Amino acid sequence: MQGDTLLPLYASGRRNFDEVLAKNLSGGDDPATVAKVILAAATDKNPKLRRTAGSTAAGISAFHRVLPARIFDRIVRKFNRMPN
């Protein structure tokens, strides 16, 4: 959804966000995989605090566990075309 009045100052950031979002949505994990994890979480008698759904989330979670926060943050920012 676009705002009523688009400010030119944010045009570049908005364009980057739209491109990254489209790329991530087209290459994301299968919705059925995510649905299975949600169902398991909702019906688990001993629920886990966190769950990952799909290979993308598993990879991000692994990086988050092993990399220092500063480096992980830099990678996420670069992947999402965000300023440092």
N, CA, C and O atoms as CSV, one atom per row, in Angstrom:
chain,resi,resn,atom,element,x,y,z
A,1,MET,N,N,0.848,-1.166,0.000
A,1,MET,CA,C,0.000,0.000,0.000
A,1,MET,C,C,0.901,1.239,0.000
A,1,MET,O,O,1.871,1.307,0.755
A,2,GLN,N,N,0.589,2.173,-0.812
A,2,GLN,CA,C,1.330,3.426,-0.900
A,2,GLN,C,C,0.599,4.516,-0.125
A,2,GLN,O,O,-0.629,4.523,-0.030
A,3,GLY,N,N,1.376,5.421,0.417
A,3,GLY,CA,C,0.791,6.557,1.108
A,3,GLY,C,C,0.147,7.532,0.138
A,3,GLY,O,O,0.371,7.456,-1.070
A,4,ASP,N,N,-0.650,8.444,0.667
A,4,ASP,CA,C,-1.323,9.433,-0.173
A,4,ASP,C,C,-0.332,10.402,-0.806
A,4,ASP,O,O,-0.448,10.740,-1.984
A,5,THR,N,N,0.642,10.847,-0.016
A,5,THR,CA,C,1.636,11.797,-0.507
A,5,THR,C,C,3.017,11.186,-0.318
A,5,THR,O,O,3.495,11.055,0.809
A,6,LEU,N,N,3.657,10.813,-1.419
A,6,LEU,CA,C,4.986,10.214,-1.349
A,6,LEU,C,C,6.038,11.315,-1.318
A,6,LEU,O,O,6.040,12.211,-2.162
A,7,LEU,N,N,6.924,11.239,-0.345
A,7,LEU,CA,C,7.981,12.233,-0.224
A,7,LEU,C,C,9.197,11.801,-1.042
A,7,LEU,O,O,9.685,10.683,-0.876
A,8,PRO,N,N,9.691,12.673,-1.922
A,8,PRO,CA,C,10.835,12.330,-2.769
A,8,PRO,C,C,12.071,11.922,-1.954
A,8,PRO,O,O,12.891,11.133,-2.425
A,9,LEU,N,N,12.203,12.450,-0.749
A,9,LEU,CA,C,13.345,12.140,0.107
A,9,LEU,C,C,13.469,10.642,0.351
A,9,LEU,O,O,14.581,10.128,0.478
A,10,TYR,N,N,12.338,9.931,0.419
A,10,TYR,CA,C,12.342,8.511,0.740
A,10,TYR,C,C,12.189,7.611,-0.489
A,10,TYR,O,O,12.045,6.397,-0.342
A,11,ALA,N,N,12.219,8.179,-1.688
A,11,ALA,CA,C,11.989,7.403,-2.911
A,11,ALA,C,C,13.007,6.277,-3.078
A,11,ALA,O,O,12.630,5.154,-3.413
A,12,SER,N,N,14.274,6.556,-2.852
A,12,SER,CA,C,15.320,5.550,-3.015
A,12,SER,C,C,15.141,4.411,-2.006
A,12,SER,O,O,15.221,3.240,-2.378
A,13,GLY,N,N,14.904,4.740,-0.754
A,13,GLY,CA,C,14.691,3.722,0.272
A,13,GLY,C,C,13.459,2.891,0.002
A,13,GLY,O,O,13.465,1.677,0.203
A,14,ARG,N,N,12.396,3.542,-0.455
A,14,ARG,CA,C,11.156,2.844,-0.767
A,14,ARG,C,C,11.382,1.872,-1.928
A,14,ARG,O,O,10.890,0.744,-1.901
A,15,ARG,N,N,12.129,2.315,-2.948
A,15,ARG,CA,C,12.414,1.466,-4.107
A,15,ARG,C,C,13.242,0.242,-3.677
A,15,ARG,O,O,12.952,-0.882,-4.088
A,16,ASN,N,N,14.276,0.468,-2.845
A,16,ASN,CA,C,15.084,-0.651,-2.342
A,16,ASN,C,C,14.228,-1.633,-1.565
A,16,ASN,O,O,14.324,-2.843,-1.770
A,17,PHE,N,N,13.390,-1.119,-0.674
A,17,PHE,CA,C,12.530,-1.980,0.140
A,17,PHE,C,C,11.619,-2.817,-0.747
A,17,PHE,O,O,11.472,-4.019,-0.530
A,18,ASP,N,N,11.009,-2.188,-1.743
A,18,ASP,CA,C,10.105,-2.912,-2.641
A,18,ASP,C,C,10.833,-4.027,-3.387
A,18,ASP,O,O,10.291,-5.122,-3.544
A,19,GLU,N,N,12.070,-3.757,-3.853
A,19,GLU,CA,C,12.851,-4.762,-4.578
A,19,GLU,C,C,13.240,-5.924,-3.667
A,19,GLU,O,O,13.111,-7.087,-4.050
A,20,VAL,N,N,13.715,-5.608,-2.464
A,20,VAL,CA,C,14.116,-6.659,-1.516
A,20,VAL,C,C,12.911,-7.496,-1.117
A,20,VAL,O,O,13.006,-8.721,-1.050
A,21,LEU,N,N,11.784,-6.857,-0.851
A,21,LEU,CA,C,10.575,-7.579,-0.468
A,21,LEU,C,C,10.122,-8.507,-1.589
A,21,LEU,O,O,9.781,-9.662,-1.332
A,22,ALA,N,N,10.114,-8.022,-2.822
A,22,ALA,CA,C,9.691,-8.853,-3.958
A,22,ALA,C,C,10.629,-10.051,-4.125
A,22,ALA,O,O,10.171,-11.166,-4.375
A,23,LYS,N,N,11.928,-9.828,-3.989
A,23,LYS,CA,C,12.907,-10.915,-4.106
A,23,LYS,C,C,12.688,-11.955,-3.012
A,23,LYS,O,O,12.685,-13.155,-3.286
A,24,ASN,N,N,12.506,-11.501,-1.779
A,24,ASN,CA,C,12.331,-12.431,-0.659
A,24,ASN,C,C,11.015,-13.194,-0.749
A,24,ASN,O,O,10.962,-14.372,-0.396
A,25,LEU,N,N,9.972,-12.555,-1.208
A,25,LEU,CA,C,8.682,-13.237,-1.339
A,25,LEU,C,C,8.702,-14.273,-2.454
A,25,LEU,O,O,8.064,-15.319,-2.336
A,26,SER,N,N,9.426,-13.996,-3.534
A,26,SER,CA,C,9.458,-14.941,-4.651
A,26,SER,C,C,10.359,-16.139,-4.364
A,26,SER,O,O,10.153,-17.210,-4.935
A,27,GLY,N,N,11.355,-15.981,-3.491
A,27,GLY,CA,C,12.285,-17.077,-3.233
A,27,GLY,C,C,12.194,-17.620,-1.826
A,27,GLY,O,O,13.124,-18.273,-1.354
A,28,GLY,N,N,11.092,-17.363,-1.149
A,28,GLY,CA,C,10.946,-17.788,0.240
A,28,GLY,C,C,10.640,-19.274,0.371
A,28,GLY,O,O,10.476,-19.988,-0.618
A,29,ASP,N,N,10.569,-19.710,1.610
A,29,ASP,CA,C,10.254,-21.107,1.890
A,29,ASP,C,C,8.792,-21.407,1.563
A,29,ASP,O,O,7.954,-20.507,1.495
A,30,ASP,N,N,8.513,-22.672,1.365
A,30,ASP,CA,C,7.166,-23.130,1.037
A,30,ASP,C,C,6.207,-22.803,2.184
A,30,ASP,O,O,6.502,-23.140,3.331
A,31,PRO,N,N,5.085,-22.168,1.913
A,31,PRO,CA,C,4.120,-21.844,2.964
A,31,PRO,C,C,3.659,-23.065,3.758
A,31,PRO,O,O,3.348,-22.946,4.943
A,32,ALA,N,N,3.612,-24.234,3.120
A,32,ALA,CA,C,3.198,-25.456,3.822
A,32,ALA,C,C,4.187,-25.803,4.932
A,32,ALA,O,O,3.787,-26.302,5.984
A,33,THR,N,N,5.474,-25.543,4.706
A,33,THR,CA,C,6.493,-25.784,5.728
A,33,THR,C,C,6.247,-24.895,6.936
A,33,THR,O,O,6.303,-25.348,8.079
A,34,VAL,N,N,5.977,-23.636,6.672
A,34,VAL,CA,C,5.700,-22.684,7.757
A,34,VAL,C,C,4.415,-23.081,8.484
A,34,VAL,O,O,4.355,-23.012,9.711
A,35,ALA,N,N,3.402,-23.489,7.750
A,35,ALA,CA,C,2.132,-23.894,8.365
A,35,ALA,C,C,2.315,-25.094,9.290
A,35,ALA,O,O,1.710,-25.147,10.361
A,36,LYS,N,N,3.140,-26.054,8.887
A,36,LYS,CA,C,3.399,-27.220,9.742
A,36,LYS,C,C,4.046,-26.810,11.058
A,36,LYS,O,O,3.699,-27.337,12.114
A,37,VAL,N,N,4.979,-25.878,10.998
A,37,VAL,CA,C,5.649,-25.418,12.215
A,37,VAL,C,C,4.663,-24.672,13.113
A,37,VAL,O,O,4.689,-24.836,14.332
A,38,ILE,N,N,3.807,-23.864,12.523
A,38,ILE,CA,C,2.794,-23.140,13.305
A,38,ILE,C,C,1.834,-24.126,13.969
A,38,ILE,O,O,1.494,-23.971,15.142
A,39,LEU,N,N,1.398,-25.135,13.223
A,39,LEU,CA,C,0.506,-26.149,13.786
A,39,LEU,C,C,1.175,-26.903,14.933
A,39,LEU,O,O,0.554,-27.143,15.968
A,40,ALA,N,N,2.434,-27.273,14.748
A,40,ALA,CA,C,3.163,-27.971,15.808
A,40,ALA,C,C,3.297,-27.087,17.048
A,40,ALA,O,O,3.166,-27.570,18.173
A,41,ALA,N,N,3.555,-25.819,16.848
A,41,ALA,CA,C,3.695,-24.891,17.980
A,41,ALA,C,C,2.370,-24.725,18.711
A,41,ALA,O,O,2.343,-24.632,19.938
A,42,ALA,N,N,1.293,-24.688,17.978
A,42,ALA,CA,C,-0.023,-24.477,18.589
A,42,ALA,C,C,-0.529,-25.700,19.337
A,42,ALA,O,O,-1.324,-25.578,20.269
A,43,THR,N,N,-0.071,-26.879,18.932
A,43,THR,CA,C,-0.589,-28.106,19.543
A,43,THR,C,C,0.405,-28.817,20.451
A,43,THR,O,O,0.068,-29.850,21.029
A,44,ASP,N,N,1.610,-28.298,20.593
A,44,ASP,CA,C,2.651,-28.917,21.416
A,44,ASP,C,C,2.301,-28.811,22.899
A,44,ASP,O,O,1.959,-27.732,23.382
A,45,LYS,N,N,2.386,-29.927,23.620
A,45,LYS,CA,C,2.088,-29.920,25.056
A,45,LYS,C,C,3.193,-29.217,25.846
A,45,LYS,O,O,2.929,-28.652,26.907
A,46,ASN,N,N,4.419,-29.248,25.343
A,46,ASN,CA,C,5.560,-28.557,25.949
A,46,ASN,C,C,6.150,-27.600,24.911
A,46,ASN,O,O,7.167,-27.910,24.291
A,47,PRO,N,N,5.523,-26.452,24.720
A,47,PRO,CA,C,5.951,-25.558,23.635
A,47,PRO,C,C,7.367,-25.006,23.840
A,47,PRO,O,O,7.798,-24.725,24.959
A,48,LYS,N,N,8.055,-24.867,22.735
A,48,LYS,CA,C,9.386,-24.269,22.735
A,48,LYS,C,C,9.237,-22.757,22.700
A,48,LYS,O,O,8.230,-22.229,22.230
A,49,LEU,N,N,10.257,-22.068,23.206
A,49,LEU,CA,C,10.237,-20.615,23.196
A,49,LEU,C,C,10.374,-20.074,21.774
A,49,LEU,O,O,9.734,-19.086,21.413
A,50,ARG,N,N,11.219,-20.731,20.969
A,50,ARG,CA,C,11.435,-20.300,19.584
A,50,ARG,C,C,11.413,-21.501,18.649
A,50,ARG,O,O,11.782,-22.612,19.029
A,51,ARG,N,N,10.977,-21.257,17.436
A,51,ARG,CA,C,10.984,-22.285,16.392
A,51,ARG,C,C,11.429,-21.642,15.092
A,51,ARG,O,O,11.228,-20.446,14.879
A,52,THR,N,N,12.025,-22.428,14.236
A,52,THR,CA,C,12.372,-21.944,12.910
A,52,THR,C,C,11.556,-22.726,11.894
A,52,THR,O,O,11.298,-23.916,12.072
A,53,ALA,N,N,11.160,-22.058,10.845
A,53,ALA,CA,C,10.343,-22.682,9.814
A,53,ALA,C,C,11.036,-22.542,8.467
A,53,ALA,O,O,11.051,-21.458,7.884
A,54,GLY,N,N,11.604,-23.621,7.976
A,54,GLY,CA,C,12.224,-23.611,6.665
A,54,GLY,C,C,13.717,-23.368,6.702
A,54,GLY,O,O,14.284,-22.999,7.730
A,55,SER,N,N,14.335,-23.582,5.562
A,55,SER,CA,C,15.789,-23.486,5.470
A,55,SER,C,C,16.292,-22.052,5.611
A,55,SER,O,O,17.378,-21.836,6.149
A,56,THR,N,N,15.541,-21.089,5.148
A,56,THR,CA,C,15.967,-19.692,5.268
A,56,THR,C,C,16.058,-19.286,6.733
A,56,THR,O,O,17.060,-18.712,7.160
A,57,ALA,N,N,15.024,-19.582,7.495
A,57,ALA,CA,C,15.018,-19.237,8.921
A,57,ALA,C,C,16.082,-20.010,9.675
A,57,ALA,O,O,16.710,-19.466,10.584
A,58,ALA,N,N,16.299,-21.271,9.316
A,58,ALA,CA,C,17.315,-22.078,9.987
A,58,ALA,C,C,18.707,-21.498,9.747
A,58,ALA,O,O,19.525,-21.440,10.666
A,59,GLY,N,N,18.975,-21.071,8.524
A,59,GLY,CA,C,20.274,-20.470,8.210
A,59,GLY,C,C,20.499,-19.173,8.956
A,59,GLY,O,O,21.581,-18.940,9.494
A,60,ILE,N,N,19.487,-18.332,8.990
A,60,ILE,CA,C,19.595,-17.058,9.707
A,60,ILE,C,C,19.799,-17.307,11.195
A,60,ILE,O,O,20.603,-16.626,11.832
A,61,SER,N,N,19.086,-18.266,11.750
A,61,SER,CA,C,19.212,-18.592,13.167
A,61,SER,C,C,20.620,-19.088,13.492
A,61,SER,O,O,21.193,-18.720,14.517
A,62,ALA,N,N,21.171,-19.925,12.615
A,62,ALA,CA,C,22.534,-20.436,12.832
A,62,ALA,C,C,23.547,-19.297,12.811
A,62,ALA,O,O,24.417,-19.224,13.680
A,63,PHE,N,N,23.440,-18.412,11.828
A,63,PHE,CA,C,24.345,-17.258,11.776
A,63,PHE,C,C,24.215,-16.406,13.030
A,63,PHE,O,O,25.213,-15.936,13.575
A,64,HIS,N,N,23.001,-16.213,13.476
A,64,HIS,CA,C,22.757,-15.375,14.649
A,64,HIS,C,C,23.406,-15.969,15.901
A,64,HIS,O,O,23.884,-15.238,16.768
A,65,ARG,N,N,23.418,-17.295,15.985
A,65,ARG,CA,C,24.018,-17.964,17.146
A,65,ARG,C,C,25.543,-17.894,17.149
A,65,ARG,O,O,26.149,-17.755,18.212
A,66,VAL,N,N,26.172,-17.987,15.978
A,66,VAL,CA,C,27.630,-18.119,15.945
A,66,VAL,C,C,28.373,-16.823,15.667
A,66,VAL,O,O,29.547,-16.702,16.017
A,67,LEU,N,N,27.721,-15.863,15.051
A,67,LEU,CA,C,28.415,-14.613,14.712
A,67,LEU,C,C,28.258,-13.578,15.823
A,67,LEU,O,O,27.225,-13.528,16.491
A,68,PRO,N,N,29.283,-12.755,16.016
A,68,PRO,CA,C,29.105,-11.622,16.933
A,68,PRO,C,C,27.974,-10.726,16.419
A,68,PRO,O,O,27.761,-10.615,15.211
A,69,ALA,N,N,27.262,-10.099,17.334
A,69,ALA,CA,C,26.080,-9.291,16.984
A,69,ALA,C,C,26.415,-8.219,15.955
A,69,ALA,O,O,25.630,-7.986,15.036
A,70,ARG,N,N,27.549,-7.573,16.088
A,70,ARG,CA,C,27.933,-6.496,15.170
A,70,ARG,C,C,28.063,-7.008,13.741
A,70,ARG,O,O,27.610,-6.354,12.801
A,71,ILE,N,N,28.676,-8.171,13.573
A,71,ILE,CA,C,28.871,-8.740,12.233
A,71,ILE,C,C,27.544,-9.248,11.672
A,71,ILE,O,O,27.241,-9.025,10.500
A,72,PHE,N,N,26.757,-9.925,12.497
A,72,PHE,CA,C,25.444,-10.408,12.050
A,72,PHE,C,C,24.582,-9.238,11.592
A,72,PHE,O,O,23.937,-9.304,10.546
A,73,ASP,N,N,24.577,-8.175,12.377
A,73,ASP,CA,C,23.799,-6.988,12.043
A,73,ASP,C,C,24.258,-6.383,10.725
A,73,ASP,O,O,23.432,-5.962,9.915
A,74,ARG,N,N,25.558,-6.335,10.507
A,74,ARG,CA,C,26.105,-5.781,9.263
A,74,ARG,C,C,25.660,-6.623,8.059
A,74,ARG,O,O,25.319,-6.074,7.011
A,75,ILE,N,N,25.663,-7.947,8.205
A,75,ILE,CA,C,25.236,-8.834,7.116
A,75,ILE,C,C,23.753,-8.632,6.806
A,75,ILE,O,O,23.366,-8.539,5.641
A,76,VAL,N,N,22.931,-8.564,7.844
A,76,VAL,CA,C,21.492,-8.365,7.643
A,76,VAL,C,C,21.231,-7.027,6.961
A,76,VAL,O,O,20.400,-6.934,6.057
A,77,ARG,N,N,21.944,-5.994,7.397
A,77,ARG,CA,C,21.769,-4.675,6.784
A,77,ARG,C,C,22.184,-4.691,5.315
A,77,ARG,O,O,21.503,-4.108,4.472
A,78,LYS,N,N,23.300,-5.357,5.004
A,78,LYS,CA,C,23.764,-5.406,3.614
A,78,LYS,C,C,22.764,-6.191,2.753
A,78,LYS,O,O,22.428,-5.763,1.648
A,79,PHE,N,N,22.293,-7.331,3.255
A,79,PHE,CA,C,21.338,-8.154,2.516
A,79,PHE,C,C,20.060,-7.392,2.215
A,79,PHE,O,O,19.471,-7.554,1.146
A,80,ASN,N,N,19.633,-6.566,3.151
A,80,ASN,CA,C,18.400,-5.786,3.009
A,80,ASN,C,C,18.632,-4.384,2.461
A,80,ASN,O,O,17.732,-3.544,2.470
A,81,ARG,N,N,19.856,-4.142,1.981
A,81,ARG,CA,C,20.231,-2.847,1.379
A,81,ARG,C,C,19.940,-1.682,2.307
A,81,ARG,O,O,19.430,-0.649,1.873
A,82,MET,N,N,20.260,-1.846,3.574
A,82,MET,CA,C,20.058,-0.780,4.553
A,82,MET,C,C,21.381,-0.052,4.794
A,82,MET,O,O,22.447,-0.641,4.617
A,83,PRO,N,N,21.328,1.209,5.193
A,83,PRO,CA,C,22.588,1.931,5.457
A,83,PRO,C,C,23.282,1.348,6.684
A,83,PRO,O,O,22.641,0.778,7.566
A,84,ASN,N,N,24.604,1.503,6.722
A,84,ASN,CA,C,25.369,1.006,7.869
A,84,ASN,C,C,25.155,1.841,9.044
A,84,ASN,O,O,25.721,1.572,10.104
